[in-house]
Amino acid sequence: MKVHHSSFIIHHSLKIAAASVFAGRAYQHIFWDAPYRELLWDAQLMKPAIEALTPWTWNEYVTNLAVDATIQKWMVGIGVFYLLCAVACLFYEKMPRWVRWPIWLGVVGQVLLALLYMKEFFFSTGQFLEYALQFSTPVFLIYFAKYAGGTQDRSNDFTIPAWLVLAMKIATALTFACHGLYAVGYYPRPGLFTTMVMHSLHCSEVFAVNLLLVAGWLDFAVAVGIFLPFKWSKWFLLYAAIWGLLTSFARITGNFFWDFPLESLHEWAHQMVYRLPHGLVPLVVFMIGQSIAKQKANAL
């Protein structure tokens, strides 16, 4: 089954969403840190290989400053690669095909990053699946552009298979449901969640905790409601788009200090950027549904 919709706004929204994932992660890798040492310094997994392939003992390896410096340089290199992936996504249809292919490698890197965060959080499956929108959005862009045929015509309509829209819904449902697991306390709720709500809304801790509980159950409602017929699912998609963007921007509003404005942005802006797909992808699905509903109404 195929559906029809206009391409311009949706295509550009997906490009921004995919580019934001890579741009935010690029900044993280270049200026901050990523959990690669969770793997590289895991004695159970790495000790046999290190002692077999290098002249060091395990203790010499983990205390070697040169090794640590090399890990840091590799992270910067990965960050530069992600920056190039962001540019390739933003100008996708203008790039030669050989420039597009590395985006797939970038997607593999995002999946690996999600696995490392899962390992860091005691192998919680929800921690991995919460990143579903982030590591799948560049894939959505690739296939969307394939069916769009590279068109930039605002009036042009084209077909897209229903499975791609379904995949966007599944990734959205996974991200929101897993986020909800933390909000309601199924997994230990990060103190940062409560702090961000308190700083953003200037409210008490009790109010923040209760708001998170309500938001968590609404996340579960979104994970189910977006699969309903569009006349009902559109409200869940709109809520997901708004809430996804609000929780992204909360990384800044909840952690911004006027006494240290540049430092606040340096630490938190990239975390807002790579979460933008949490709102943009549900918005894309909503726009597709709106276009389909309009075409059906016009056909009557």
N, C-alpha and C positions, 0 to 999 in steps of 0.2 A: 504494500500500500504506500502511496506517495501523497504528500500534502503540498500545497502551493502557498507561497507568501512572497512579499516583496523583500528584497535582499539588502538594501543599502544600510539602514539603521542597524538591523540585526547583525549583519556582517561586521560592521565597524565596532559594535558593542562587543562581539566575540574577540575581535583583534585586540581591543583595549584590555579585555579580561585576561587573555592569554599572555599578552605582553607584560601585564602587571605582575603576574606570578613570577616570571623570570626576572623582571626588574627588581622586585622586592627581595627575592632570594639572592640576586647578584649583589645588592647592597649589603645584605647580611654576610655573605661570604667574604666580601672585600674588606669590610670595616669591623665586623663582629666575629661571630663564631658559628659553627655548625657541628652537630654531634658525631663527627667521624671518629673521634677518639673513643666513643662508646664501642666501636668495633675494633679499632687499631690497638687499643689498650686493654682488650678483653683477654685475659690470660688463658681462659679455657679454650677460646677459639684460635688465638693467634700465637700462643707460646710455642707450640710444636713447630710451626712454620718459621717463626723468627729464629729459633735456635738451630733449625736445620739449614736455613738458607743464608744466615748472616753469621759473622764471627762473634756476635754479642750473646751474652746470657740475657734472660728475660729482664732481670733487674737493670742491667746496663742499657737495654733498649728503652725501657720506660723512663729512665732518668737521664737519657742522653738529650741535651739541649739542642744539638744539631738535628736530631730526628724530629723533635717538636717544631723546630723552625722550618723543616722541610714540609711537615704536615700543613703548617700555616701558609707556606708559599703555594702549595697545591690548592688550598682553599681559595686563595686569591685568584689563582688561575681558573678554577671552576667558576668563580664569580664573574670573571671577564667573559668566559664562555656563555654564561647565562645572560649577560648583558647583550651579547651578540644575538642570542636566541630571542630576546625581547624585541630587538630591532627587526629581526626577520619576521616575527609575528605581526608587528605594527605595520610593516610594509610588505605583507606576505605575497600578494599577487604581483608585486613589482620585482620580486626577487627571482633570480634564476633558480632552477630546480635543485641544483647542487647546494645552494644555500638553505633551501627549505629542509632538506633531509636531516641536518643536525638537530632540528627541533625534536625529532624522535629521541635522539640521545639525551636531550634536555629533559624529556618526559621520563625516561628511565632514571635520570638523576633525581627527579622529583619523587618518584616512587621509592628509590633507595633512601632518600631523606626521610620520607614518611615512615619507612621501616626502622630507621635508626631512632626516630623519635618514639616509636612504639617500644623498641628495646629499652630506651631510656626510662620509659614509664611502665616498666615491669611487664612488657609484652601485652599491654591492654589492646585488644582488637579495636575497640572504639577509638583509641588514639590514632591508629593507622587510618581507619575509614573516615575519620573527621577531615582528612586531607583529600578526600575523593574529588571534590570540585577543583582543587588546586592542580592535582597532577593529571586530571582528565580534560580540563578546559583547552589546553593546546591541541589535544586530539580532536576535540569538537571543532576547533577552528580549521584544522587540516581537512576534515571531511566536509565541513560546511563550504569551504572554498572550492572543494572538488565539484560539488553540485552547483555552486554559484557560477562556476566557469570563469572566475576572475572578473565578473562584471562590476562596474562602478556606477551603472545607470540607476538612478533613484526609482525610475518607473518600471524597471525590469522585474518580472516575476520568474521564478524558476522552481523546480521540484526538488524536494528533499525527502529521503525515505523516513518513514515514521519511526524506524528503529533509532535514528539519531536523536529525535526528540525524546523518545523513551529513555535513551541513555542519559540525556541531560537531566531528566526527571529522577532517574535512579541515583545519579551522583549527588543531586541536590538533596534527595531524601536521606542518603547515607550521611552527608555532612551535617544536616540539621538534626537528625536523630542522635548521632554521636555527640554533637554539641549539647543536646538536651540531657544526655546521660550524665554529663558533668554538672550541668545546671541544677538538676534535681538531686544530685548527690549519690547517684548510683556508683560512679567513680568519685574519689575524693575531689571535692570542688576546689579548684585553684583559688587561693586567696586573692589573686589578681582580679578574678571576675568580680568579687565583692568590692574590692577597692576601686575598680574602674567605674562601677555603677555609682558608688558613693561620691567620687570626685566629679563625675559627669553630671549627676543630678543634684549634687549637694544635699544628699539625704542621709538618713541614719543607717547604721549597719543592719538593723532589723528590717527596715523597708527594703534595702538592697537585696537581702537574702530572700525575702518573700517575692520580690519582683523576679529574681532569678528562677525561683520555683515555678512561677506562672509562665515565664518565658520558656523554661524547659519543657513544660507540658504542651505549650504551643508549638515548640519545635517538633514534638512527636505528632501533633495534629497536622503540621505541614507535610511531614514525611508520608502521611496517608492521604491527605486531602488533595495533593497535586495530581494524584492518579484518577480522581473523579472526573466525570464529564465537565467540559470547560465552563459551563454556566455556574458551577460550584468551585471548580479548581482555580478559577481566575482570582478569587479572593485569597486563597492560600498562596498562590504565586506572587500576588502583589505584596502580601504580608512578608513573604520570604525575601523578596527583593528589598523592601524597606528595612526589615530587621537585619538582613545580611549586610547592607551598607552601613547601618547604624552601628552594628557591632564591630565593623571594620574601622570606622572613624573613631570609635570609643578608645582605640589604642592610643589616639592622640588626645582626645578630650579628657580621658581618664588619667592621663599621665603627663599632662602638659603643665609646666611651671613657668610663670612669667619671669621669675628671677633667673631662669636658665632656659630661655626659649630655644636657642640653637641646639643646646645639648639635649633638650627634650625631643625635638624633631629628629635629631641624629639617632637617638636611641629607639624611637617608636614609629616614625613615619613609614619606614620600610615594612613594618609589621602590618600597618594599615593597607599598604599597597598590595602585598601578595594575598590579602584576603578579599580584595574587590570582587573576584568571581563569585563569592558567596551571595552577593546581591545581583550582579550583572547577569549571571546565567539564568536564575529564575525570571529575571526581567525579559531575557531573550525568549524563554519558553512562553511567557505571557504574551509577548508581541506576536509570536507565531500563532498562538491560539486565537488572538484577536483577529488576525488576518484571515484565518480559516473561517471563523464565525461570520465575519463580514462577507466573505465570498459566498458562504452558504445562504446568508440572508438575501444577497443580491440575486442568487440563482432562483429563489422562490418566485 
